[in-house]
Amino acid sequence: MLTKSIELKNFKYRKNNKNIFNKLKLILKNKSETIKSLSKNYKDNYKYKKISQITRNKDIRLIGMGGSILGSKAIFNFLKEKSKKNFVFIDNLISKKEKYKNNQINLIISKSGNTLETITNVNLLIKKNDKNIFITEKKPSHLYNLAKKLKSEVIEHNNFIGGRFSVLSEVGMLPAELMGLNPKKFRQFDNLVKSKKFINQLVCSTGAILHLHKKKKFNSIILNYDEKSHYLFEWYQQLIAESLGKKGKGILPIISEMPKDNHSMMQLYLDGFKNNFFTFFSCKEKNSDQLNSKIFLPSHKYLRFYSSNKIILKQKKATEIVFSKKNIPFRSFEINKRDETTLGELFCYFILETILLGRAMNVNPFDQPSVELIKQETKKQFSLR
């Protein structure tokens, strides 16, 4: 058990992880702005009452790239049934404008204010009568200057929190609040770090991943049995890849949608190359559809007592048993309750695990130097036309 809402069956690997534990203590003691944003005491740079007056429409369009938008997308899809509004996410460079309602509400997020794709999409999408809110650093940039020209609301993006770590700052919590969710319930850091179970599981998991990495198991494959968590793992994918992929090191996170991939990828996972380790992920759904017992043939009457979610959980359990028999390294998360608190716990766990892995691998988890090379080279291309 990781928390009351999350069951975690960790990797079987066990070792004295004193060094990792000491690194974690140092991370928690030095409390960076990223760590502070996970805490209930973090102060957001916006007043919800003021923003809610602007965003009375039910439809909101969020424009951003990478860490500026993936956290919000994960929140919306994981907790969609609790949301009070409709969100459209623009998170890739569009080539053709789609038709949207007039008087659109646009929430535009870019830490630097100079993200090329976001600038392009904003230019293509926003109209004269739209209401726009910008989350960006309060310093001269294209989007900051544009916001001033449009007389739009500007919310300061914390300068010391990188995009992929910003989900529990205003970058993720303002959209969450507009969805009708409670930001205070997401910020579970203070409770989690007081839990010996949580700390022990975090340290053990990190130790196991480091051991597997040294054994040249570089592919972290997420076997996701919960369709509402797909974008949670797209967020996780960026977090791991961009934070750890440096100095010839890194972990390649791959999302595998289950049980669909039983019929395409599973043969490779079980009998192919052995440089993978796995994370199983599932959620117990209370409102899953019950199967119609009247139309089963005698050979499959055993299914008549099950819902679709229970069948998925049975498939997950069966796959775990096969993995154990084949000595394939894996850990397994099972979610008991789908709410803000649970998702906040998952965000905290994966953020702390990533920072800890970075420190143990001797890479800076907070920068992305090679990505900057692409940005610089792209800028040069425009001088060649």
N, C-alpha and C positions, 0 to 999 in steps of 0.2 A: 504494500500500500504506500503510495506517494503522499496523498492527502485523502480526505474523506470522499472526495469526488473522483479521484484518479487512482486506479490500481496499476501499479507498475511491477511487472516481473522482469527483473534486470538481467543483464548478461551473466552467464554462469561464471565467467572469469572472476577470480578473487585474488587480491594481492594487498600487501601493506601499502596503503595510499597516503602515507603521512606527508610526503612531499606535496601531493596535490591538495591535501587538506590545508597545509600551510599557505599555499598559493591562494586558495579560496579565502582564507582568513585575511590575507593582505588585501585582496580585491574588495572585500566587504568593509574593511577598516578604512581604506583610502577613499571610499565613496565618490566615484566620478559622477559627473552630471547624468550619465546614462543610468547608473545605479540609483541615483536620487529619483529619477523619473519613474522608477518602479514602486516607489514608496507612497504611502497615503499622504505624506506631508508635502509632496511635490505641488508647487503652485503653477497652475496653467496661466499662460499669457493671454487669456481672453475672459470676457464676461458673458456667460451663457445667455443671460436675459437680453443683452444687446444683440447678440448673434441671432437668437431665436426670433427677434422681430424682423430681421432681414429674411429669414428662411421659413416663412409661414407656408410656402408651397410644399406639397407632399413630395414633389419630384426634385431631386438634387443630383447634379452631375459633378463628379469628382474627377479632376484632371491632374495627372502626375505620372511619375515614372519610378520604378523600383521601390525603394523603401518609403517613398513619399505616399504610396498608395496601397502597397501590398498588405500592410497591417490592417487598414480599414476594410479592404476587400475580404480579408480573412474573418474579421469580426462580423461583417454583414452576412456572409454566407453561413458561418457557424451558428449565428443567432438570428437568422432571418425571420423566424416565426415571432420573435419578440419585437421586431422593428416596426416603427410607426410610419416610416417613410420609404419611398422608392429611390434607390440609388442606381445611377448608371456610372460605370467606371471606365474612363478613357486612359488606358495604361500602355498604349503602343502608338507609334506614329501612324496616323490615319492618312489615307491617300484620297479618300472621297468623303465629303460631308454627308452625314445622315440627317434625316429630318427630325428635329426636336421641337417641342412646344415653344411658343413665344414666351417672353418674360421668364427665361430659364434662370434657375439658381445655379451658379458655378462656384465650386470650391476648388481653388487652384493651389497646388502645393509643390514647392521646389525650394530646397534649402538654400542653394546658391542664387536662385532667381535667374539663372542663365542656362538652364537645361534645354538643349536645342529642341528635343521632341515636344516638351511641354510648351515652349514658346510657339512652335509651329501649330500645335493643336489648338492653343488659345486663339491664335490668329484666325484659324479656319472656323472655329466653333462659336465664339462669343458674338452676340449681337448687341445692337445699340441699347435695347431696353432690358437686357439681362442684368441681374444683380450678382455681383462678383465679390467673393471673399478670397484674399490671398494669404497663404501661410508661407512666409519666406523670411530670411534674415533681413533685419532693418538696416540695410546699407545699399548704396547705389548698385543696381543691377537692372537687367531688362524688365523683369516682372515687377520688381519694386517700383520702378519708374512708371511702368504702365499702370499699376494700381493707383498711383498718385494722379496720373492723367485722367483715369476713369472715375476718380473720387471714390474708390472702393475701400472697403474695410481691409486693413492689413494687420495680421496677427504675427507676432514675432516668433520665428522658428529658433529654438534654443541653439545658439552657435556651437555649443560643445557636445551636441548629440547628433551622431551620424544618422542618415536616413533609415538604414536597416535596423537601428537600435531605437527608433523614435516612436514605436507603436503605442507606448503608454505615456508619451508626452502629448502636447496639444495636437500633434500631427495625426495621431490615432484617436485620441479621446474627444476632440471636437466633433469629428464625424460620428463617433459612437454616441455622443450626447444627442446629436441631431437625429440619430436612429431611434431615440427614445430609451437608450441604455444608460446605466449608471457608472460613470468613470471611477468612482470610489471603490466599487466592487471589483474592478479589474486589478487595482493596485494592491497585490497580496504579499509583496516582498517582506514587510515587517513581520507578518505571521509566519511566513515560510522559513525565514532564516532562524527563527526560534525553535523550529522543529528538528529534532535529531534525526528523525526518519528521513525528512526531506534532504538534509545536508548529507547524510550517509549515502542515500541513493544517488544524489548528484555526484558525489566524489567517486563512488563505485562505478557509475556509468562512465564518467570521464576517464577513470583509470583503465577501464576495459577498452574504450575506444582508442586510447593512446597505445595500448598493448597491440590491438588489432592493426593500427596504423604502422607500427614497427614491423609487424609481420607481413607488410605490403598489402594489407586489405584496405584499399583506398575508396571503394565504392560503398556509400551509405544508401541502401535502398529502403525506402519507406513503403511498406505494404499497407496501403490505406483502405480500410474497410468501411469508411464513413464518407459518403459523397459530399457532405456539408463541410468537411475538413480539407477539401482539395486545396483551397487557397491559403489555409493555414500552412500547408506544406510548401506552397509556392513561396510564401514569406520565409519559411525555414530554409528553403533551398538557397535563396539569396543570402540569408544570414550566414550559413555555413560556407558557401562557395566564396563569397566576397571577403569574408573575414579571415579565412584560413588559407586561401590559395595564393601563397607567397613563398619566395625563396626556394622554389622547387618542391614545396610541400603542399599539402591540402587534402581535402576530402571531397569527393564528387557525390553530391546528393541527387538521388534519382527517385521520382515519384512513380509508384506502380499502383494502378487502381485495381482493387480487388472486390469481388472474386473474378472479375472479368479477365484479369491477366493470368489466372489459372490456365486459361485456354490459349495463351500465347507466349508468355515469358517464363512460366514456372518451370518448364523443362530445363531451361538454361540456369535458373537459380539453383535447382537441385543437382544437376549433373554437369554443368558447364564449368568455366574457370572459377577459381576459388579465392578471388580477391575482393569478395563482397562481405559486408555484414548488414544486418537487417533490423528494422524497427517495425513491429506490427502495431497498428492503431485501429481502434474500433470504439463505437459508442453504443450504449444500451438505449434504444429508442422506445419510449412508452407508447407512442402513437403509430407504431408500425402496423401495416395492414395484415389482418388475419387471412389465412388461405381459406378458400371455399371448400369445405369438407365434402360437399355433395358431388363434386365432379372428378374425384380421384378414382383411378382404376385400383383394383385390389393390391397390386404390386407396390403402390405408393401411398397406401392409407396411413402409414406412419407419419406422413407430413401434415395430416389434418389438424393436429394440435398446435401447429407452429405458425408464427408470423414470419414475414420476410426477414425482419431483423434477427430473429432467433436462428433462422437458417444461416444467415451470414455469420453469426457468432459461432455456430457449429462448424462451419467451413474454416473459420479462423483457427479454432481449437485443433481441428484435424491437421491443418497445415503446420501449426506449432509442434505437434507431436512428431510429424515427419521430419521437420527441421532438427528436432532434438535427437532423433534416431540417427540422422546423418551428420551430427555434430557440426551443424551450420550455426555460426554465432548470431544470436538475435536477442532483442529485448521486446517487451510487449506492453503497450499502454491500453487500458480499457477505461472509458469514461462512463461514470455512473450518472452524472447530472450535467445537462447542457445549460450553462448559464454564464454570466459575466465572471463570477468568481473562478470557475473552472478554467475558462479561457485565459484569464489573467494569470493563473497558476502555471499554465502551459507556457505562456509568453515568458514569464520569469524564469522558469526552468531552462528553456532552450537558450535564452539570452545569457544566463549565468554559465551554462555548460559551454557555450561558444567562446565566451571571454576566457574561461578557465582553460579550454583547449588551446586557445591562442597563446596564452602565457606559458603553458607547458611545452608547446611546440616552438617557442621562441620566435613567434611572429607577432606583429602588432595587429590585433583583431579589428582596430578602428579605422585603418586607412585602406585605400584601394589605388595604389600608385600606377599600376599598369592601365587601369581604366582611364586615367587622366591622359595617357598617351593617345588613346583613341580620340578623345575629345580634341586634343591639340592637332592631331593629324586631320580630323574632319574639318576643323576651322581653316586649315591650309587649303583644303580642296575648293573652298569658295573663292579663293583668290586666283584660281586657275581658269575660271570660266571666260 
